[in-house]
Amino acid sequence: MSKTLALLHTQADGSLPKAALETLTAAASLGQPFDVAILGAGASAAADAVQGCGAAAFHTVDDPAVAQPRYATDAAAATALIQASGAELVLAPGTSRFARSLPGAAHRVGAQIDTHIVALNAEGGAVRAQRWFYRQRILGAFSRAARPWLLLLDTGVFAPWQGAAGAANAQAVAVAFTDDDRRTAVTGVQKPAADAQTIRPDAKLLFVAGAGWTKKQKDGQFHIGEAGALILDFLGKAQASLGSSKSLVDIQGEGQETLTFMSHMNQVGQTGSTPRHPKGIATCCHGEEPHAVGWRFINERRAVNLDPNCGWAQGKADVLYVADAFEVMAKVNALL
Ligand SMILES: Cc1cc2nc3c(=O)[nH]c(=O)nc-3n(C[C@H](O)[C@H](O)[C@H](O)COP(=O)(O)OP(=O)(O)OC[C@H]3O[C@@H](n4cnc5c(N)ncnc54)[C@H](O)[C@@H]3O)c2cc1C
């Protein structure tokens, strides 16, 4: 049985992100004793907030140096926390902050590290992890003899931990940060306005737009302005996450008139993302295999296409509406 640590970080407001609460659930699910370590602003208050999680001990670093996410200070703090806990197995959320800094911490403590873990189990004290390989085509289950072993968990896999707060009596771990560690400073955050943020990982629905929205329609004309208005209206009303086919985002790169709110970040598929949502609907998208492979984690799939022989009809969707997506989405928006 490996001594286990759930290594977490807080957000700017001092709360734990959802991904950290999911990591707590993962640690508790192994059925063996574990410690919790938290770095970041308000770490000891965050430890109190999750006191009821069943951890044997809490360790924190809430030095002002870790108030902002920064590789050097995060790696130093994580190293100190892992060493203070004496953990052999470290579970951490796969947030951008930890994806950046924990490989460095793993090197410093002589650990092995694996990322994108989607399942964990412990049988007879042996921990096995699962992750996808080759762009989500092969699911591998594996274990490692090396210790310490760090595992970065994908988000959305475990339920966020919920439970009682209390006095965690967290032990503050001192870290000797150097001036070099503090050399980089976060001077501000630039992000799109809330209504321009179209990628919503927690949305119940993925709405995919394909290149058909930008093609000539039955009147022989382009209706790109109307397409954009319909899609944005739907996204606002349904709070869906926006995905795209490769063809649609490539059109933009080629300088043709297209949907301005779409970028390669939205692309779903073999060379795009593989988002996780309970449901998905594809519109004006042909459903070719390099696109549909990105739907691996979409449980219920529907598509709207004029072509009854499109890829979605070849077993890739649960329901295909053979219809004009302009008319369908106008009606759906009116109903919403
Ligand atoms: C190595 C490789 C990697 C790739 N990776 C990806 C990837 O990651 N993601 C990806 O998406 N693609 C990827 N592709 C490209 C992929 O094969 C397809 O070319 C692409 O997905 C097609 O996009 P589309 O369906 O939007 O466009 P199109 O094939 O042009 O289809 C447009 C569809 O819109 C429909 N349509 C038009 N008007 C309407 C209307 N009014 N109402 C309803 N339907 C309408 C048409 O019937 C048609 O089916 C990759 C290809 C290769 C070779």
The ligand as an ORCA input file, in Angstrom:
! r2SCAN-3c Opt
* xyz 0 1
  C      -5.550     13.681    -41.191
  C      -6.884     14.357    -41.133
  C      -7.309     14.885    -39.921
  C      -8.548     15.511    -39.821
  N      -8.939     16.008    -38.597
  C     -10.170     16.541    -38.488
  C     -10.656     17.018    -37.241
  O      -9.962     16.992    -36.220
  N     -11.887     17.539    -37.182
  C     -12.694     17.630    -38.300
  O     -13.817     18.118    -38.182
  N     -12.255     17.205    -39.469
  C     -11.024     16.678    -39.603
  N     -10.600     16.271    -40.831
  C     -11.411     16.634    -42.016
  C     -12.618     15.760    -42.198
  O     -12.259     14.591    -42.895
  C     -13.700     16.511    -42.991
  O     -13.133     17.041    -44.151
  C     -14.367     17.647    -42.234
  O     -14.799     17.216    -40.952
  C     -15.574     18.129    -43.048
  O     -16.179     19.215    -42.401
  P     -17.714     19.519    -42.565
  O     -18.491     18.275    -42.327
  O     -18.045     20.702    -41.738
  O     -17.827     20.012    -44.083
  P     -18.435     19.360    -45.377
  O     -17.845     18.027    -45.646
  O     -18.322     20.397    -46.428
  O     -19.957     19.101    -45.041
  C     -20.905     20.127    -44.970
  C     -22.244     19.468    -44.661
  O     -23.213     20.482    -44.464
  C     -24.441     19.984    -44.944
  N     -25.323     21.140    -45.154
  C     -25.172     22.191    -45.995
  N     -26.181     23.058    -45.848
  C     -27.011     22.554    -44.904
  C     -28.224     22.968    -44.309
  N     -28.830     24.120    -44.678
  N     -28.788     22.196    -43.365
  C     -28.228     21.017    -42.997
  N     -27.076     20.565    -43.522
  C     -26.465     21.326    -44.468
  C     -24.080     19.224    -46.208
  O     -25.079     18.288    -46.536
  C     -22.768     18.572    -45.792
  O     -22.984     17.282    -45.255
  C      -9.363     15.633    -40.953
  C      -8.944     15.105    -42.165
  C      -7.721     14.469    -42.263
  C      -7.288     13.919    -43.572
*
